[in-house]
Amino acid sequence: MGQTARIQEQGPPKTSRAVRLLRQLVDMHQFDRERLACELVVESSQVDAYVAGTLEMPLDRQLCLALLLIERVPALARQGYALRGQVIAATTYASHELNTEAMRPSFRRDR
C-alpha cells in the first residue's frame, strides 16, 4: 500500500478545538470579523485564515479566544475553559517546565 492510499484512509486532518470554537463564534454572529480580529489582536485576514484552516492558530491567540469565550460568550464558556486548560498544558509541555521529578513520590528516607 502506497503512502497516498494510507493518507486517504486516514481522512482529512483533524480540526483543532480552537478552530472549531472560532467557527462556532463566527456562525453565532455575535462578533463581526473586525471585532473578532480586534479581540484576538490579529488582522481580520488572519481570522479568515484560521477559520479556513490555512493558518495554524498560535497558542497565545488560542488563549485570547478562550478568555473571550469565558468572559463574553456564556453559551461557549464551558468550551472556553476546556480550551484554556488545553493551551496551558501545551504551553507547559512546550516550555519543558513540567518537572516529573517533583511529581513522583520519593521513597528515600533521610536519617
C-alpha positions, 0 to 999 in steps of 0.5 A: 500500500502506497503512502497516498492510499494510507493518507486517504484512509486516514481522512482529512486532518483533524480540526483543532478545538480552537478552530472549531470554537472560532467557527462556532463564534463566527456562525453565532454572529455575535462578533463581526470579523473586525471585532473578532480580529480586534479581540484576538489582536490579529488582522481580520485576514488572519481570522479568515485564515484560521477559520479556513484552516490555512493558518495554524492558530498560535497558542497565545491567540488560542488563549485570547479566544478562550478568555473571550469565550469565558468572559463574553460568550456564556453559551461557549464558556464551558468550551472556553475553559476546556480550551484554556486548560488545553493551551496551558498544558501545551504551553507547559509541555512546550516550555519543558517546565513540567518537572516529573521529578517533583511529581513522583513520590520519593521513597528515600528516607533521610536519617 
